């Protein structure tokens, strides 16, 4: 069968690649065409746009790159129709993907959505579009099932694919001495800095993280470099700070760290599943923040707290970040009761999310649905 897949950022590329791997288990002759990244490309098929050309976030960032966004949409509309796939698989990236869902609907192409847009946080008006345009939604957060049920839309939760990634990593995890030696790290405990995967996130969040380095002389700070970004980009922010950078080793870095400072997003959940105490931060363009706070209506903004429905990790947003990061790191590194409580909560989180094998289960479901359509 022919699959057209659209992922617009690094996490979507990761999940898209695993879904493609799963589809190859059930479909003997899959043909993939996709918007994604290097990891999806490893699975074969045709990469038509890299997510680096698409990942703009925030009202003003999107407006500043509107011509590029519109160009990508125009190209994707024509490319989808010309390819005429058996289905369109959308991965998060709501602003772009819901427009593509409408193109598919008009063209009679079945639409699967894998990883729901965060309509529960803001822009609930999109729910009506999802109900109209999406044939089947696969969610990866347990609470999303009840959310959509309240809006009279049945979705499926088959687990969270990060569990698969963490399980696969544990089999290849480097011993600490090998990881430290390979990356020329000092013999000091590590504080990991995960500043995000998009340039705009890093520009706002990384300087706040780096500012606390002088307060922790007994620790070494190590930045997890995002895929597709050059080391020179990070060097612009380091400016004399004693800090290392590692690329393509985020799980090893986090698993060997005493604590982590993490920009809100998928990485907060990954850090928790790896069992490393963390503090979660977020900072954005001030104008975007002041507009967004009138629309975002959630009690928490980190995935860990949203899934657990209570404050497990500390969330720091927009203001006084340097001071508050220092205070929270002090607690995580020096207060054993606080640290052990968080680690115990992470174990509960793992149980709540469910078993591994998620990507394969979702791939099997998609293939079954398509076979059923063919039979009719």
Secondary structure as the mmCIF struct_conf table of DSSP 4:
data_model
#
loop_
_struct_conf.conf_type_id
_struct_conf.id
_struct_conf.beg_label_comp_id
_struct_conf.beg_label_asym_id
_struct_conf.beg_label_seq_id
_struct_conf.end_label_comp_id
_struct_conf.end_label_asym_id
_struct_conf.end_label_seq_id
STRN STRN1 UNK A 2 UNK A 7
BEND BEND1 UNK A 9 UNK A 9
HELX_RH_AL_P HELX_RH_AL_P1 UNK A 10 UNK A 26
TURN_TY1_P TURN_TY1_P1 UNK A 28 UNK A 29
STRN STRN2 UNK A 31 UNK A 36
HELX_RH_AL_P HELX_RH_AL_P2 UNK A 38 UNK A 41
TURN_TY1_P TURN_TY1_P2 UNK A 42 UNK A 43
BEND BEND2 UNK A 45 UNK A 45
STRN STRN3 UNK A 46 UNK A 50
HELX_RH_3T_P HELX_RH_3T_P1 UNK A 51 UNK A 53
TURN_TY1_P TURN_TY1_P3 UNK A 54 UNK A 54
BEND BEND3 UNK A 58 UNK A 58
HELX_RH_AL_P HELX_RH_AL_P3 UNK A 59 UNK A 64
TURN_TY1_P TURN_TY1_P4 UNK A 65 UNK A 65
HELX_RH_AL_P HELX_RH_AL_P4 UNK A 66 UNK A 83
BEND BEND4 UNK A 86 UNK A 86
STRN STRN4 UNK A 87 UNK A 91
BEND BEND5 UNK A 92 UNK A 92
HELX_RH_AL_P HELX_RH_AL_P5 UNK A 94 UNK A 107
TURN_TY1_P TURN_TY1_P5 UNK A 108 UNK A 108
STRN STRN5 UNK A 110 UNK A 114
BEND BEND6 UNK A 115 UNK A 115
TURN_TY1_P TURN_TY1_P6 UNK A 119 UNK A 121
BEND BEND7 UNK A 122 UNK A 122
TURN_TY1_P TURN_TY1_P7 UNK A 124 UNK A 125
HELX_RH_AL_P HELX_RH_AL_P6 UNK A 126 UNK A 133
BEND BEND8 UNK A 135 UNK A 135
STRN STRN6 UNK A 136 UNK A 139
BEND BEND9 UNK A 140 UNK A 141
TURN_TY1_P TURN_TY1_P8 UNK A 142 UNK A 142
HELX_RH_AL_P HELX_RH_AL_P7 UNK A 143 UNK A 150
TURN_TY1_P TURN_TY1_P9 UNK A 151 UNK A 152
STRN STRN7 UNK A 156 UNK A 157
TURN_TY1_P TURN_TY1_P10 UNK A 161 UNK A 161
HELX_RH_AL_P HELX_RH_AL_P8 UNK A 162 UNK A 172
HELX_LH_PP_P HELX_LH_PP_P1 UNK A 173 UNK A 175
HELX_RH_AL_P HELX_RH_AL_P9 UNK A 176 UNK A 182
TURN_TY1_P TURN_TY1_P11 UNK A 183 UNK A 184
BEND BEND10 UNK A 187 UNK A 188
STRN STRN8 UNK A 189 UNK A 194
BEND BEND11 UNK A 197 UNK A 198
HELX_RH_AL_P HELX_RH_AL_P10 UNK A 199 UNK A 210
TURN_TY1_P TURN_TY1_P12 UNK A 211 UNK A 212
HELX_RH_3T_P HELX_RH_3T_P2 UNK A 213 UNK A 215
TURN_TY1_P TURN_TY1_P13 UNK A 217 UNK A 218
STRN STRN9 UNK A 219 UNK A 225
HELX_LH_PP_P HELX_LH_PP_P2 UNK A 226 UNK A 226
TURN_TY1_P TURN_TY1_P14 UNK A 227 UNK A 228
HELX_RH_AL_P HELX_RH_AL_P11 UNK A 231 UNK A 238
TURN_TY1_P TURN_TY1_P15 UNK A 239 UNK A 240
STRN STRN10 UNK A 243 UNK A 247
BEND BEND12 UNK A 248 UNK A 248
HELX_RH_AL_P HELX_RH_AL_P12 UNK A 250 UNK A 255
TURN_TY1_P TURN_TY1_P16 UNK A 256 UNK A 256
STRN STRN11 UNK A 257 UNK A 263
BEND BEND13 UNK A 264 UNK A 265
HELX_RH_AL_P HELX_RH_AL_P13 UNK A 266 UNK A 273
TURN_TY1_P TURN_TY1_P17 UNK A 274 UNK A 275
STRN STRN12 UNK A 278 UNK A 282
HELX_RH_AL_P HELX_RH_AL_P14 UNK A 286 UNK A 292
TURN_TY1_P TURN_TY1_P18 UNK A 293 UNK A 295
BEND BEND14 UNK A 299 UNK A 299
BEND BEND15 UNK A 302 UNK A 302
HELX_RH_AL_P HELX_RH_AL_P15 UNK A 303 UNK A 308
TURN_TY1_P TURN_TY1_P19 UNK A 309 UNK A 309
BEND BEND16 UNK A 310 UNK A 310
BEND BEND17 UNK A 313 UNK A 313
STRN STRN13 UNK A 314 UNK A 317
BEND BEND18 UNK A 318 UNK A 320
HELX_RH_AL_P HELX_RH_AL_P16 UNK A 321 UNK A 334
HELX_RH_AL_P HELX_RH_AL_P17 UNK A 336 UNK A 353
BEND BEND19 UNK A 356 UNK A 356
HELX_RH_AL_P HELX_RH_AL_P18 UNK A 358 UNK A 375
#
